[in-house]
Amino acid sequence: MVVTDPPYESLEKHRAVGTTTRLKHSKASSNDWFSIFPNCRFEELFAEVWRVLRKNTHFYLFCDQETMFVAKPLAEAAGFKFWKPLVWDKRKIGMGYHYRARYEFILFFEKGKRKLNNLGVPDIIEAPRIYKGYPTEKPVEVAEVLVEQSSEPGELVVDPFMGSGAFGVAAANLGRGFAGADLCSDAVGIARSRLLGAAAIEARLFSAVRPRISGASRAADNIAPRESA
């Protein structure tokens, strides 16, 4: 499965008008950690996700309500079946100006046909947002729901925008393999430490600078959990 949370373009718009203090330029600023992923590159991203996923797999994309309308038709054009938007309920209000947001969307796509492991799981996932962590960090509790629903022990979970590695930690906790990438070397270091803390095997954990792709070099971490070694 692929599950990821790219730094979508509308984040920069909210930061520019000051509707989210978490993303202002400061020690914890998003701009000090990652570059914005422009909407014009979603078509390229979805084509690559479609290419690397085998048949009968799932793909999850975290986004806001504005990016959803951009991303959904482009993912469908790439070949994915769109099932529905899931909602991550953060329990407390966050950024915004008109009606403060307390949720984030997770777009649920399918390549081929794959049954969820538990058909009783609701489409609203409740977990408090992370405070004073990596910018836009996702709770491992949310990641574990998606990983457990759409993969089996020993299968591979991929996150091309891994940030601090929440989805990798979820994969390791649940006995899945994980491959992640991030442009920020600090983020890679944080993810590495967290993955080792989740019992990833040191011999299978490494960092590498990839060749330049579409104007951006990638730092990649690949790990396998102890159970799948």
C-alpha positions as protocol buffer text, in pm:
chain_id: "A"
residue {
  index: 1
  type: MET
  ca { x: 0 y: 0 z: 0 }
}
residue {
  index: 2
  type: VAL
  ca { x: 95 y: 365 z: -38 }
}
residue {
  index: 3
  type: VAL
  ca { x: -8 y: 620 z: 223 }
}
residue {
  index: 4
  type: THR
  ca { x: 126 y: 974 z: 224 }
}
residue {
  index: 5
  type: ASP
  ca { x: 72 y: 1334 z: 331 }
}
residue {
  index: 6
  type: PRO
  ca { x: 237 y: 1573 z: 82 }
}
residue {
  index: 7
  type: PRO
  ca { x: 285 y: 1939 z: 186 }
}
residue {
  index: 8
  type: TYR
  ca { x: 3 y: 2051 z: -42 }
}
residue {
  index: 9
  type: GLU
  ca { x: -11 y: 2393 z: -200 }
}
residue {
  index: 10
  type: SER
  ca { x: -298 y: 2535 z: 6 }
}
residue {
  index: 11
  type: LEU
  ca { x: -80 y: 2514 z: 321 }
}
residue {
  index: 12
  type: GLU
  ca { x: 130 y: 2797 z: 184 }
}
residue {
  index: 13
  type: LYS
  ca { x: -180 y: 3003 z: 111 }
}
residue {
  index: 14
  type: HIS
  ca { x: -303 y: 2965 z: 471 }
}
residue {
  index: 15
  type: ARG
  ca { x: 43 y: 3049 z: 606 }
}
residue {
  index: 16
  type: ALA
  ca { x: 68 y: 3359 z: 387 }
}
residue {
  index: 17
  type: VAL
  ca { x: -253 y: 3510 z: 523 }
}
residue {
  index: 18
  type: GLY
  ca { x: -179 y: 3408 z: 880 }
}
residue {
  index: 19
  type: THR
  ca { x: -470 y: 3166 z: 932 }
}
residue {
  index: 20
  type: THR
  ca { x: -239 y: 2908 z: 1082 }
}
residue {
  index: 21
  type: THR
  ca { x: 19 y: 3014 z: 1339 }
}
residue {
  index: 22
  type: ARG
  ca { x: 183 y: 2671 z: 1327 }
}
residue {
  index: 23
  type: LEU
  ca { x: 307 y: 2739 z: 974 }
}
residue {
  index: 24
  type: LYS
  ca { x: 442 y: 3090 z: 1022 }
}
residue {
  index: 25
  type: HIS
  ca { x: 816 y: 3140 z: 976 }
}
residue {
  index: 26
  type: SER
  ca { x: 967 y: 3034 z: 1306 }
}
residue {
  index: 27
  type: LYS
  ca { x: 1179 y: 2758 z: 1457 }
}
residue {
  index: 28
  type: ALA
  ca { x: 895 y: 2514 z: 1390 }
}
residue {
  index: 29
  type: SER
  ca { x: 799 y: 2666 z: 1054 }
}
residue {
  index: 30
  type: SER
  ca { x: 700 y: 2444 z: 765 }
}
residue {
  index: 31
  type: ASN
  ca { x: 925 y: 2647 z: 536 }
}
residue {
  index: 32
  type: ASP
  ca { x: 1228 y: 2556 z: 746 }
}
residue {
  index: 33
  type: TRP
  ca { x: 1146 y: 2186 z: 707 }
}
residue {
  index: 34
  type: PHE
  ca { x: 993 y: 2119 z: 366 }
}
residue {
  index: 35
  type: SER
  ca { x: 909 y: 2273 z: 32 }
}
residue {
  index: 36
  type: ILE
  ca { x: 548 y: 2304 z: -81 }
}
residue {
  index: 37
  type: PHE
  ca { x: 435 y: 2035 z: -327 }
}
residue {
  index: 38
  type: PRO
  ca { x: 256 y: 2224 z: -609 }
}
residue {
  index: 39
  type: ASN
  ca { x: -79 y: 2108 z: -740 }
}
residue {
  index: 40
  type: CYS
  ca { x: 64 y: 2089 z: -1092 }
}
residue {
  index: 41
  type: ARG
  ca { x: 275 y: 1786 z: -987 }
}
residue {
  index: 42
  type: PHE
  ca { x: -11 y: 1568 z: -862 }
}
residue {
  index: 43
  type: GLU
  ca { x: -54 y: 1414 z: -1207 }
}
residue {
  index: 44
  type: GLU
  ca { x: 311 y: 1305 z: -1203 }
}
residue {
  index: 45
  type: LEU
  ca { x: 281 y: 1174 z: -846 }
}
residue {
  index: 46
  type: PHE
  ca { x: -30 y: 966 z: -918 }
}
residue {
  index: 47
  type: ALA
  ca { x: 125 y: 818 z: -1232 }
}
residue {
  index: 48
  type: GLU
  ca { x: 423 y: 699 z: -1027 }
}
residue {
  index: 49
  type: VAL
  ca { x: 210 y: 563 z: -744 }
}
residue {
  index: 50
  type: TRP
  ca { x: 2 y: 371 z: -998 }
}
residue {
  index: 51
  type: ARG
  ca { x: 320 y: 238 z: -1160 }
}
residue {
  index: 52
  type: VAL
  ca { x: 480 y: 103 z: -840 }
}
residue {
  index: 53
  type: LEU
  ca { x: 167 y: -44 z: -681 }
}
residue {
  index: 54
  type: ARG
  ca { x: 84 y: -400 z: -779 }
}
residue {
  index: 55
  type: LYS
  ca { x: -274 y: -491 z: -867 }
}
residue {
  index: 56
  type: ASN
  ca { x: -529 y: -518 z: -585 }
}
residue {
  index: 57
  type: THR
  ca { x: -380 y: -259 z: -349 }
}
residue {
  index: 58
  type: HIS
  ca { x: -486 y: 61 z: -174 }
}
residue {
  index: 59
  type: PHE
  ca { x: -360 y: 419 z: -182 }
}
residue {
  index: 60
  type: TYR
  ca { x: -437 y: 685 z: 81 }
}
residue {
  index: 61
  type: LEU
  ca { x: -374 y: 1059 z: 38 }
}
residue {
  index: 62
  type: PHE
  ca { x: -403 y: 1309 z: 325 }
}
residue {
  index: 63
  type: CYS
  ca { x: -528 y: 1650 z: 213 }
}
residue {
  index: 64
  type: ASP
  ca { x: -755 y: 1942 z: 299 }
}
residue {
  index: 65
  type: GLN
  ca { x: -1093 y: 2025 z: 148 }
}
residue {
  index: 66
  type: GLU
  ca { x: -940 y: 2248 z: -122 }
}
residue {
  index: 67
  type: THR
  ca { x: -676 y: 2002 z: -237 }
}
residue {
  index: 68
  type: MET
  ca { x: -931 y: 1719 z: -246 }
}
residue {
  index: 69
  type: PHE
  ca { x: -1107 y: 1874 z: -546 }
}
residue {
  index: 70
  type: VAL
  ca { x: -775 y: 1900 z: -730 }
}
residue {
  index: 71
  type: ALA
  ca { x: -639 y: 1557 z: -642 }
}
residue {
  index: 72
  type: LYS
  ca { x: -943 y: 1329 z: -682 }
}
residue {
  index: 73
  type: PRO
  ca { x: -1001 y: 1368 z: -1060 }
}
residue {
  index: 74
  type: LEU
  ca { x: -627 y: 1347 z: -1133 }
}
residue {
  index: 75
  type: ALA
  ca { x: -594 y: 1021 z: -937 }
}
residue {
  index: 76
  type: GLU
  ca { x: -897 y: 879 z: -1118 }
}
residue {
  index: 77
  type: ALA
  ca { x: -743 y: 980 z: -1452 }
}
residue {
  index: 78
  type: ALA
  ca { x: -430 y: 786 z: -1353 }
}
residue {
  index: 79
  type: GLY
  ca { x: -646 y: 474 z: -1315 }
}
residue {
  index: 80
  type: PHE
  ca { x: -742 y: 464 z: -948 }
}
residue {
  index: 81
  type: LYS
  ca { x: -1094 y: 392 z: -825 }
}
residue {
  index: 82
  type: PHE
  ca { x: -1202 y: 650 z: -568 }
}
residue {
  index: 83
  type: TRP
  ca { x: -1405 y: 503 z: -285 }
}
residue {
  index: 84
  type: LYS
  ca { x: -1462 y: 793 z: -47 }
}
residue {
  index: 85
  type: PRO
  ca { x: -1297 y: 1055 z: 171 }
}
residue {
  index: 86
  type: LEU
  ca { x: -1221 y: 937 z: 523 }
}
residue {
  index: 87
  type: VAL
  ca { x: -1215 y: 1198 z: 798 }
}
residue {
  index: 88
  type: TRP
  ca { x: -948 y: 1230 z: 1063 }
}
residue {
  index: 89
  type: ASP
  ca { x: -1122 y: 1402 z: 1356 }
}
residue {
  index: 90
  type: LYS
  ca { x: -854 y: 1587 z: 1556 }
}
residue {
  index: 91
  type: ARG
  ca { x: -1098 y: 1642 z: 1848 }
}
residue {
  index: 92
  type: LYS
  ca { x: -988 y: 2005 z: 1890 }
}
residue {
  index: 93
  type: ILE
  ca { x: -1012 y: 2295 z: 1650 }
}
residue {
  index: 94
  type: GLY
  ca { x: -706 y: 2395 z: 1452 }
}
residue {
  index: 95
  type: MET
  ca { x: -624 y: 2633 z: 1168 }
}
residue {
  index: 96
  type: GLY
  ca { x: -877 y: 2833 z: 972 }
}
residue {
  index: 97
  type: TYR
  ca { x: -1067 y: 3161 z: 963 }
}
residue {
  index: 98
  type: HIS
  ca { x: -1432 y: 3085 z: 876 }
}
residue {
  index: 99
  type: TYR
  ca { x: -1530 y: 2792 z: 1100 }
}
residue {
  index: 100
  type: ARG
  ca { x: -1204 y: 2664 z: 1251 }
}
residue {
  index: 101
  type: ALA
  ca { x: -1106 y: 2321 z: 1118 }
}
residue {
  index: 102
  type: ARG
  ca { x: -1089 y: 2017 z: 1345 }
}
residue {
  index: 103
  type: TYR
  ca { x: -1058 y: 1754 z: 1072 }
}
residue {
  index: 104
  type: GLU
  ca { x: -850 y: 1647 z: 774 }
}
residue {
  index: 105
  type: PHE
  ca { x: -949 y: 1436 z: 475 }
}
residue {
  index: 106
  type: ILE
  ca { x: -787 y: 1106 z: 377 }
}
residue {
  index: 107
  type: LEU
  ca { x: -876 y: 1015 z: 18 }
}
residue {
  index: 108
  type: PHE
  ca { x: -919 y: 639 z: -21 }
}
residue {
  index: 109
  type: PHE
  ca { x: -824 y: 495 z: -362 }
}
residue {
  index: 110
  type: GLU
  ca { x: -798 y: 141 z: -496 }
}
residue {
  index: 111
  type: LYS
  ca { x: -600 y: -23 z: -777 }
}
residue {
  index: 112
  type: GLY
  ca { x: -778 y: -338 z: -886 }
}
residue {
  index: 113
  type: LYS
  ca { x: -997 y: -489 z: -617 }
}
residue {
  index: 114
  type: ARG
  ca { x: -897 y: -546 z: -254 }
}
residue {
  index: 115
  type: LYS
  ca { x: -1120 y: -602 z: 45 }
}
residue {
  index: 116
  type: LEU
  ca { x: -1054 y: -410 z: 363 }
}
residue {
  index: 117
  type: ASN
  ca { x: -945 y: -632 z: 650 }
}
residue {
  index: 118
  type: ASN
  ca { x: -1223 y: -506 z: 879 }
}
residue {
  index: 119
  type: LEU
  ca { x: -1548 y: -383 z: 725 }
}
residue {
  index: 120
  type: GLY
  ca { x: -1668 y: -258 z: 1063 }
}
residue {
  index: 121
  type: VAL
  ca { x: -1424 y: 35 z: 1086 }
}
residue {
  index: 122
  type: PRO
  ca { x: -1604 y: 373 z: 1051 }
}
residue {
  index: 123
  type: ASP
  ca { x: -1505 y: 644 z: 802 }
}
residue {
  index: 124
  type: ILE
  ca { x: -1426 y: 888 z: 1085 }
}
residue {
  index: 125
  type: ILE
  ca { x: -1099 y: 816 z: 1266 }
}
residue {
  index: 126
  type: GLU
  ca { x: -1065 y: 998 z: 1598 }
}
residue {
  index: 127
  type: ALA
  ca { x: -723 y: 1082 z: 1741 }
}
residue {
  index: 128
  type: PRO
  ca { x: -586 y: 1406 z: 1890 }
}
residue {
  index: 129
  type: ARG
  ca { x: -348 y: 1607 z: 1675 }
}
residue {
  index: 130
  type: ILE
  ca { x: 21 y: 1615 z: 1766 }
}
residue {
  index: 131
  type: TYR
  ca { x: 133 y: 1927 z: 1952 }
}
residue {
  index: 132
  type: LYS
  ca { x: 491 y: 2057 z: 1947 }
}
residue {
  index: 133
  type: GLY
  ca { x: 603 y: 1782 z: 1711 }
}
residue {
  index: 134
  type: TYR
  ca { x: 719 y: 1778 z: 1351 }
}
residue {
  index: 135
  type: PRO
  ca { x: 512 y: 2024 z: 1140 }
}
residue {
  index: 136
  type: THR
  ca { x: 183 y: 1859 z: 1027 }
}
residue {
  index: 137
  type: GLU
  ca { x: 285 y: 1535 z: 1204 }
}
residue {
  index: 138
  type: LYS
  ca { x: 23 y: 1260 z: 1190 }
}
residue {
  index: 139
  type: PRO
  ca { x: -64 y: 1042 z: 1492 }
}
residue {
  index: 140
  type: VAL
  ca { x: 61 y: 684 z: 1476 }
}
residue {
  index: 141
  type: GLU
  ca { x: -288 y: 579 z: 1591 }
}
residue {
  index: 142
  type: VAL
  ca { x: -439 y: 710 z: 1267 }
}
residue {
  index: 143
  type: ALA
  ca { x: -163 y: 552 z: 1059 }
}
residue {
  index: 144
  type: GLU
  ca { x: -216 y: 214 z: 1225 }
}
residue {
  index: 145
  type: VAL
  ca { x: -584 y: 209 z: 1127 }
}
residue {
  index: 146
  type: LEU
  ca { x: -498 y: 252 z: 758 }
}
residue {
  index: 147
  type: VAL
  ca { x: -201 y: 13 z: 760 }
}
residue {
  index: 148
  type: GLU
  ca { x: -398 y: -258 z: 938 }
}
residue {
  index: 149
  type: GLN
  ca { x: -695 y: -217 z: 705 }
}
residue {
  index: 150
  type: SER
  ca { x: -505 y: -235 z: 375 }
}
residue {
  index: 151
  type: SER
  ca { x: -205 y: -464 z: 425 }
}
residue {
  index: 152
  type: GLU
  ca { x: -100 y: -795 z: 577 }
}
residue {
  index: 153
  type: PRO
  ca { x: 203 y: -870 z: 798 }
}
residue {
  index: 154
  type: GLY
  ca { x: 517 y: -883 z: 584 }
}
residue {
  index: 155
  type: GLU
  ca { x: 374 y: -663 z: 307 }
}
residue {
  index: 156
  type: LEU
  ca { x: 528 y: -329 z: 214 }
}
residue {
  index: 157
  type: VAL
  ca { x: 400 y: 16 z: 316 }
}
residue {
  index: 158
  type: VAL
  ca { x: 539 y: 310 z: 116 }
}
residue {
  index: 159
  type: ASP
  ca { x: 535 y: 683 z: 203 }
}
residue {
  index: 160
  type: PRO
  ca { x: 711 y: 915 z: -46 }
}
residue {
  index: 161
  type: PHE
  ca { x: 663 y: 1219 z: 184 }
}
residue {
  index: 162
  type: MET
  ca { x: 741 y: 1049 z: 515 }
}
residue {
  index: 163
  type: GLY
  ca { x: 828 y: 1352 z: 730 }
}
residue {
  index: 164
  type: SER
  ca { x: 899 y: 1225 z: 1081 }
}
residue {
  index: 165
  type: GLY
  ca { x: 800 y: 869 z: 989 }
}
residue {
  index: 166
  type: ALA
  ca { x: 460 y: 811 z: 1154 }
}
residue {
  index: 167
  type: PHE
  ca { x: 350 y: 566 z: 885 }
}
residue {
  index: 168
  type: GLY
  ca { x: 682 y: 381 z: 914 }
}
residue {
  index: 169
  type: VAL
  ca { x: 635 y: 346 z: 1288 }
}
residue {
  index: 170
  type: ALA
  ca { x: 283 y: 212 z: 1230 }
}
residue {
  index: 171
  type: ALA
  ca { x: 419 y: -36 z: 975 }
}
residue {
  index: 172
  type: ALA
  ca { x: 689 y: -157 z: 1215 }
}
residue {
  index: 173
  type: ASN
  ca { x: 441 y: -185 z: 1503 }
}
residue {
  index: 174
  type: LEU
  ca { x: 216 y: -404 z: 1290 }
}
residue {
  index: 175
  type: GLY
  ca { x: 482 y: -628 z: 1136 }
}
residue {
  index: 176
  type: ARG
  ca { x: 489 y: -467 z: 791 }
}
residue {
  index: 177
  type: GLY
  ca { x: 788 y: -355 z: 585 }
}
residue {
  index: 178
  type: PHE
  ca { x: 833 y: 15 z: 512 }
}
residue {
  index: 179
  type: ALA
  ca { x: 1001 y: 230 z: 247 }
}
residue {
  index: 180
  type: GLY
  ca { x: 997 y: 607 z: 293 }
}
residue {
  index: 181
  type: ALA
  ca { x: 1154 y: 916 z: 141 }
}
residue {
  index: 182
  type: ASP
  ca { x: 1188 y: 1281 z: 234 }
}
residue {
  index: 183
  type: LEU
  ca { x: 1380 y: 1580 z: 99 }
}
residue {
  index: 184
  type: CYS
  ca { x: 1468 y: 1706 z: 448 }
}
residue {
  index: 185
  type: SER
  ca { x: 1772 y: 1543 z: 607 }
}
residue {
  index: 186
  type: ASP
  ca { x: 1652 y: 1645 z: 955 }
}
residue {
  index: 187
  type: ALA
  ca { x: 1323 y: 1468 z: 895 }
}
residue {
  index: 188
  type: VAL
  ca { x: 1509 y: 1157 z: 778 }
}
residue {
  index: 189
  type: GLY
  ca { x: 1712 y: 1162 z: 1100 }
}
residue {
  index: 190
  type: ILE
  ca { x: 1399 y: 1192 z: 1315 }
}
residue {
  index: 191
  type: ALA
  ca { x: 1226 y: 912 z: 1123 }
}
residue {
  index: 192
  type: ARG
  ca { x: 1532 y: 689 z: 1158 }
}
residue {
  index: 193
  type: SER
  ca { x: 1537 y: 732 z: 1537 }
}
residue {
  index: 194
  type: ARG
  ca { x: 1165 y: 665 z: 1565 }
}
residue {
  index: 195
  type: LEU
  ca { x: 1185 y: 354 z: 1348 }
}
residue {
  index: 196
  type: LEU
  ca { x: 1470 y: 212 z: 1553 }
}
residue {
  index: 197
  type: GLY
  ca { x: 1260 y: 277 z: 1861 }
}
residue {
  index: 198
  type: ALA
  ca { x: 981 y: 76 z: 1698 }
}
residue {
  index: 199
  type: ALA
  ca { x: 1216 y: -226 z: 1665 }
}
residue {
  index: 200
  type: ALA
  ca { x: 1317 y: -179 z: 1302 }
}
residue {
  index: 201
  type: ILE
  ca { x: 1630 y: -377 z: 1221 }
}
residue {
  index: 202
  type: GLU
  ca { x: 1943 y: -158 z: 1206 }
}
residue {
  index: 203
  type: ALA
  ca { x: 2100 y: -373 z: 932 }
}
residue {
  index: 204
  type: ARG
  ca { x: 1803 y: -301 z: 706 }
}
residue {
  index: 205
  type: LEU
  ca { x: 1782 y: 71 z: 784 }
}
residue {
  index: 206
  type: PHE
  ca { x: 1985 y: 309 z: 572 }
}
residue {
  index: 207
  type: SER
  ca { x: 1990 y: 655 z: 418 }
}
residue {
  index: 208
  type: ALA
  ca { x: 2082 y: 727 z: 61 }
}
residue {
  index: 209
  type: VAL
  ca { x: 2080 y: 1033 z: -163 }
}
residue {
  index: 210
  type: ARG
  ca { x: 1899 y: 945 z: -484 }
}
residue {
  index: 211
  type: PRO
  ca { x: 1985 y: 1089 z: -829 }
}
residue {
  index: 212
  type: ARG
  ca { x: 1817 y: 1419 z: -903 }
}
residue {
  index: 213
  type: ILE
  ca { x: 1458 y: 1360 z: -1020 }
}
residue {
  index: 214
  type: SER
  ca { x: 1246 y: 1637 z: -1171 }
}
residue {
  index: 215
  type: GLY
  ca { x: 1462 y: 1900 z: -1007 }
}
residue {
  index: 216
  type: ALA
  ca { x: 1461 y: 1749 z: -658 }
}
residue {
  index: 217
  type: SER
  ca { x: 1699 y: 1506 z: -490 }
}
residue {
  index: 218
  type: ARG
  ca { x: 1547 y: 1257 z: -246 }
}
residue {
  index: 219
  type: ALA
  ca { x: 1680 y: 1114 z: 78 }
}
residue {
  index: 220
  type: ALA
  ca { x: 1532 y: 769 z: 131 }
}
residue {
  index: 221
  type: ASP
  ca { x: 1500 y: 540 z: 434 }
}
residue {
  index: 222
  type: ASN
  ca { x: 1410 y: 175 z: 386 }
}
residue {
  index: 223
  type: ILE
  ca { x: 1329 y: -41 z: 687 }
}
residue {
  index: 224
  type: ALA
  ca { x: 1184 y: -381 z: 763 }
}
residue {
  index: 225
  type: PRO
  ca { x: 1023 y: -468 z: 1097 }
}
residue {
  index: 226
  type: ARG
  ca { x: 1166 y: -748 z: 1307 }
}
residue {
  index: 227
  type: GLU
  ca { x: 872 y: -981 z: 1238 }
}
residue {
  index: 228
  type: SER
  ca { x: 922 y: -981 z: 859 }
}
residue {
  index: 229
  type: ALA
  ca { x: 1300 y: -1029 z: 853 }
}
